[in-house]
Amino acid sequence: MSDSHGLPHLADLAPGDEEVVSVKLRLLGYLIGLGLAVLLTATSFFIAGTDLVWQPSIPVAIIVLAIAQMGVHLVFFLHITTGPDNANNVLALAFGLLIVFLVIAGSLWIMANLNHNMMPMDQIMQMQR
Amino acid sequence: MSMAAVADGHSARVIGLEDAGHPGPAPKRIITGFGFWIFLLSDIVMFSCFFAAYAVLLGQTAGGPSGAELFNLRNVAIETAFLLLSSFACGMASIAAEVRNPLWFQVAMAVTCLLGLGFLVIEFREFADLIARGAGPSRSAFLSAFFALVGCHGLHVSAGILWLLTMMAQVFAKGFRADILRRFLCFALFWHALDIIWVAIFSVVYLLGSAA
């Protein structure tokens, strides 16, 4: 079809493609991504094993760090950015995230409700006896 | 020229698209990449179902061991480092493909492959160790969900390594043709997405599991 066009720099970008052309800048982008990812990962592992932090804050901190790292991967490795040439990719991502949120939050909510309203399993077993 | 094409041309004139200078269909690289991006998002939705199942079944250990008693965080840290570095090496291969350098492409892909294999070896040994200690997937609902989630990611990595070797062979045999480059674009997206899913796994399963 349009292979003769070569690499497109018209109006849209394929997911994973970058606008920057210079090799140095591309390399720099990957290095920044790697550095940030290492930093966030190291912080996560440190927080999980330390006593220096207020304990109840640890799960929240780990989840926040994980979401931040996923963002770093998206921007620096997959090159999903907020530029106008990336609008389609970002919209698809937003829809995917909506479904992910509904599935996870919905499952947790429904099952917590179920567990709350249901008799403990050992009592049910006794009633059946 | 078919009737449909004529009708299309007519309607375009009526709507005024021609005057607006509509650029026409997007290049194939964008269409392929976008289609694969949609597939990846559906894959992530599938993983979210496994995550939901894991979160729901987290406490259902049936008197068996919980995550905190089983997980070895040192191994997980090594796995994480391997997968992150392999994602970076895959980025290097992307740059090499962009500047059409076959040597560096093959080197970067080989590094990606070795790091991915290292990840799989550690994961396989972890699974074998858990099963040997009587904490296999049939022990409790928690362990079933754990093996399903982490094993599904491991299967993805295995498939990714097969795909990686195919890409190395295709670039070696056919060079940087446009269709090969499109396939490599999809592979790079796949490999980086696997790393994103691993971030969720090591945070939610291993770190939260050992902290709680």
Boltz contact constraints between the chains, C-beta under 6 A:
constraints:
  - contact:
      token1: [A, 1]
      token2: [B, 28]
      max_distance: 6.0
  - contact:
      token1: [A, 2]
      token2: [B, 27]
      max_distance: 6.0
  - contact:
      token1: [A, 2]
      token2: [B, 28]
      max_distance: 6.0
  - contact:
      token1: [A, 3]
      token2: [B, 28]
      max_distance: 6.0
  - contact:
      token1: [A, 3]
      token2: [B, 178]
      max_distance: 6.0
  - contact:
      token1: [A, 5]
      token2: [B, 27]
      max_distance: 6.0
  - contact:
      token1: [A, 8]
      token2: [B, 27]
      max_distance: 6.0
  - contact:
      token1: [A, 8]
      token2: [B, 30]
      max_distance: 6.0
  - contact:
      token1: [A, 12]
      token2: [B, 26]
      max_distance: 6.0
  - contact:
      token1: [A, 12]
      token2: [B, 30]
      max_distance: 6.0
  - contact:
      token1: [A, 14]
      token2: [B, 29]
      max_distance: 6.0
  - contact:
      token1: [A, 14]
      token2: [B, 30]
      max_distance: 6.0
  - contact:
      token1: [A, 14]
      token2: [B, 33]
      max_distance: 6.0
  - contact:
      token1: [A, 15]
      token2: [B, 33]
      max_distance: 6.0
  - contact:
      token1: [A, 15]
      token2: [B, 37]
      max_distance: 6.0
  - contact:
      token1: [A, 16]
      token2: [B, 33]
      max_distance: 6.0
  - contact:
      token1: [A, 16]
      token2: [B, 185]
      max_distance: 6.0
  - contact:
      token1: [A, 16]
      token2: [B, 188]
      max_distance: 6.0
  - contact:
      token1: [A, 16]
      token2: [B, 189]
      max_distance: 6.0
  - contact:
      token1: [A, 23]
      token2: [B, 99]
      max_distance: 6.0
  - contact:
      token1: [A, 26]
      token2: [B, 95]
      max_distance: 6.0
  - contact:
      token1: [A, 30]
      token2: [B, 91]
      max_distance: 6.0
  - contact:
      token1: [A, 34]
      token2: [B, 88]
      max_distance: 6.0
  - contact:
      token1: [A, 37]
      token2: [B, 84]
      max_distance: 6.0
  - contact:
      token1: [A, 41]
      token2: [B, 80]
      max_distance: 6.0
  - contact:
      token1: [A, 44]
      token2: [B, 207]
      max_distance: 6.0
  - contact:
      token1: [A, 45]
      token2: [B, 77]
      max_distance: 6.0
  - contact:
      token1: [A, 48]
      token2: [B, 207]
      max_distance: 6.0
  - contact:
      token1: [A, 48]
      token2: [B, 211]
      max_distance: 6.0
  - contact:
      token1: [A, 58]
      token2: [B, 211]
      max_distance: 6.0
  - contact:
      token1: [A, 59]
      token2: [B, 208]
      max_distance: 6.0
  - contact:
      token1: [A, 62]
      token2: [B, 203]
      max_distance: 6.0
  - contact:
      token1: [A, 62]
      token2: [B, 207]
      max_distance: 6.0
  - contact:
      token1: [A, 62]
      token2: [B, 208]
      max_distance: 6.0
  - contact:
      token1: [A, 66]
      token2: [B, 199]
      max_distance: 6.0
  - contact:
      token1: [A, 66]
      token2: [B, 203]
      max_distance: 6.0
  - contact:
      token1: [A, 69]
      token2: [B, 199]
      max_distance: 6.0
  - contact:
      token1: [A, 70]
      token2: [B, 196]
      max_distance: 6.0
  - contact:
      token1: [A, 70]
      token2: [B, 199]
      max_distance: 6.0
  - contact:
      token1: [A, 73]
      token2: [B, 196]
      max_distance: 6.0
  - contact:
      token1: [A, 77]
      token2: [B, 87]
      max_distance: 6.0
  - contact:
      token1: [A, 77]
      token2: [B, 91]
      max_distance: 6.0
  - contact:
      token1: [A, 77]
      token2: [B, 192]
      max_distance: 6.0
  - contact:
      token1: [A, 78]
      token2: [B, 192]
      max_distance: 6.0
  - contact:
      token1: [A, 89]
      token2: [B, 37]
      max_distance: 6.0
  - contact:
      token1: [A, 92]
      token2: [B, 37]
      max_distance: 6.0
  - contact:
      token1: [A, 92]
      token2: [B, 38]
      max_distance: 6.0
  - contact:
      token1: [A, 92]
      token2: [B, 41]
      max_distance: 6.0
  - contact:
      token1: [A, 96]
      token2: [B, 41]
      max_distance: 6.0
  - contact:
      token1: [A, 96]
      token2: [B, 44]
      max_distance: 6.0
  - contact:
      token1: [A, 99]
      token2: [B, 45]
      max_distance: 6.0
  - contact:
      token1: [A, 100]
      token2: [B, 45]
      max_distance: 6.0
  - contact:
      token1: [A, 100]
      token2: [B, 48]
      max_distance: 6.0
  - contact:
      token1: [A, 103]
      token2: [B, 48]
      max_distance: 6.0
  - contact:
      token1: [A, 103]
      token2: [B, 49]
      max_distance: 6.0
  - contact:
      token1: [A, 103]
      token2: [B, 52]
      max_distance: 6.0
  - contact:
      token1: [A, 104]
      token2: [B, 48]
      max_distance: 6.0
  - contact:
      token1: [A, 104]
      token2: [B, 51]
      max_distance: 6.0
  - contact:
      token1: [A, 104]
      token2: [B, 52]
      max_distance: 6.0
  - contact:
      token1: [A, 107]
      token2: [B, 52]
      max_distance: 6.0
  - contact:
      token1: [A, 107]
      token2: [B, 56]
      max_distance: 6.0
  - contact:
      token1: [A, 108]
      token2: [B, 55]
      max_distance: 6.0
  - contact:
      token1: [A, 111]
      token2: [B, 56]
      max_distance: 6.0
